[in-house]
Structures are given as C-alpha cells and as structure tokens.
C-alpha cells in the first residue's frame, strides 16, 4: 500500500476566464490554503467543507482580476491572512474594482495583503513549506509557489502547457518572463509537475523540450 502523499490539491475553475483557483492542504493536519480565488467563494467553501479542511491562509500569485477578484470576500468569510503577491503588483490590486466591472466580476474589490512576498520567502500550510519564487514578466510582482517534496509548483500565469503568460499588459516584459522561466523554474527539475492559472497540468521537462515560446529550441532560435 502506498503512503499518503504529504499534500493534496483540488482545482476549482472560476470566473469567465476559467481560472484555476486551487485548494492545497497538508494531509496530516488537514490545514489548507486557497490559491488565487478570482471568484467562486461559495464553491471554495463547499470544497473546504467536503474535504474536512481548515483554511489557514489565502495565497495570491499576482494581481490580475481573474486571480484576485474574490480575495477580499473570501478573507471576510474565513478571517484568515492573505499572503502574496509581491508589492510590485499593488497597482493591479488597487484597480480590481474597475477591472472587475469591465470583465463581469462586479464583486471585485481591492485588498491589502497581510504579507507581501519576495524572492526566497516561504509560506506554510500545516506541516508543508512552500518556497516562493519572484517570477516577473506577466506582471512585475508575480510569484510562484513550489513544494519541493511533492515536486509540484503552482505557477499562475507564468507558463502554461504549450504557452506562456501574456506580456502586453501594463508592466509586462517578455525578456523578464523568459528569464523567470528559464533561470528560476526550469532549473528546479524536468520532473516538476506544475499547475498553471489556466488549462491543464504539465511538467517543466515537457515544456523545456517542446514549448514554442520558451523551450530549448525556441530560445536557441532567439539567439
């Protein structure tokens, strides 16, 4: 019989953008974190109850409305601290109400994280410790969460299966994004499975081999 993994996760697609809100939890303590609640507060709370979890904190990868619109509502409902993103994304968070009105998320409102995250920080969820990587490019304050024992990363909109995050929004930068992926994420290992902000799971190895924007062949072609 295989041992219970230290971490489990469920994905709850939210908002008109089908953003991958996730709940991760420590299987020993059933303490949990909600990552990127762009919407779906009721669904999130139902999933928490169904799995018998206690939410310890809300984690945010970046300030775009589809990832952060419901942070304030969920914090009000659960009474837990918010950690992330990096402070460079504060201009996105300040504008959440306006952006929500434009994208069919009228509940969106600004919040102030209890803790802005920086490169080298860590966050805890029960017995789990997640490393924090500052990965600018899609937004200047984007962070990634990595649980090394599970070989699993939550990468927001930095990289997707077969694609990468957009860089044409204010504060986006393609060179920064490629550097974040190639110099911070890929070196973690080809075997790392990652959950992106949209779409399905992939691995860094698969993307390094075949991603048309940031894979080895694509980057060699840019040289």
Secondary structure as the mmCIF struct_conf table of DSSP 4:
data_model
#
loop_
_struct_conf.conf_type_id
_struct_conf.id
_struct_conf.beg_label_comp_id
_struct_conf.beg_label_asym_id
_struct_conf.beg_label_seq_id
_struct_conf.end_label_comp_id
_struct_conf.end_label_asym_id
_struct_conf.end_label_seq_id
HELX_LH_PP_P HELX_LH_PP_P1 UNK A 2 UNK A 5
BEND BEND1 UNK A 6 UNK A 6
STRN STRN1 UNK A 7 UNK A 14
TURN_TY1_P TURN_TY1_P1 UNK A 15 UNK A 18
STRN STRN2 UNK A 19 UNK A 26
TURN_TY1_P TURN_TY1_P2 UNK A 27 UNK A 29
STRN STRN3 UNK A 31 UNK A 35
BEND BEND2 UNK A 39 UNK A 39
HELX_RH_AL_P HELX_RH_AL_P1 UNK A 41 UNK A 50
TURN_TY1_P TURN_TY1_P3 UNK A 51 UNK A 52
STRN STRN4 UNK A 54 UNK A 59
BEND BEND3 UNK A 61 UNK A 61
HELX_RH_AL_P HELX_RH_AL_P2 UNK A 65 UNK A 68
TURN_TY1_P TURN_TY1_P4 UNK A 69 UNK A 70
HELX_RH_AL_P HELX_RH_AL_P3 UNK A 71 UNK A 78
STRN STRN5 UNK A 81 UNK A 83
BEND BEND4 UNK A 85 UNK A 85
HELX_RH_3T_P HELX_RH_3T_P1 UNK A 87 UNK A 89
HELX_RH_AL_P HELX_RH_AL_P4 UNK A 90 UNK A 94
TURN_TY1_P TURN_TY1_P5 UNK A 95 UNK A 95
HELX_RH_AL_P HELX_RH_AL_P5 UNK A 96 UNK A 102
TURN_TY1_P TURN_TY1_P6 UNK A 103 UNK A 104
TURN_TY1_P TURN_TY1_P7 UNK A 106 UNK A 107
BEND BEND5 UNK A 114 UNK A 114
STRN STRN6 UNK A 115 UNK A 115
TURN_TY1_P TURN_TY1_P8 UNK A 119 UNK A 120
STRN STRN7 UNK A 122 UNK A 125
TURN_TY1_P TURN_TY1_P9 UNK A 126 UNK A 127
STRN STRN8 UNK A 128 UNK A 134
BEND BEND6 UNK A 137 UNK A 139
TURN_TY1_P TURN_TY1_P10 UNK A 140 UNK A 141
STRN STRN9 UNK A 143 UNK A 147
HELX_RH_3T_P HELX_RH_3T_P2 UNK A 148 UNK A 150
TURN_TY1_P TURN_TY1_P11 UNK A 151 UNK A 151
STRN STRN10 UNK A 152 UNK A 156
TURN_TY1_P TURN_TY1_P12 UNK A 157 UNK A 157
BEND BEND7 UNK A 158 UNK A 158
STRN STRN11 UNK A 159 UNK A 160
TURN_TY1_P TURN_TY1_P13 UNK A 161 UNK A 162
STRN STRN12 UNK A 163 UNK A 164
BEND BEND8 UNK A 169 UNK A 169
TURN_TY1_P TURN_TY1_P14 UNK A 170 UNK A 171
HELX_RH_AL_P HELX_RH_AL_P6 UNK A 174 UNK A 179
HELX_RH_PI_P HELX_RH_PI_P1 UNK A 180 UNK A 185
HELX_RH_3T_P HELX_RH_3T_P3 UNK A 186 UNK A 188
TURN_TY1_P TURN_TY1_P15 UNK A 190 UNK A 191
STRN STRN13 UNK A 193 UNK A 196
BEND BEND9 UNK A 197 UNK A 199
STRN STRN14 UNK A 202 UNK A 203
HELX_RH_AL_P HELX_RH_AL_P7 UNK A 204 UNK A 210
TURN_TY1_P TURN_TY1_P16 UNK A 212 UNK A 214
BEND BEND10 UNK A 215 UNK A 215
HELX_RH_AL_P HELX_RH_AL_P8 UNK A 216 UNK A 222
#
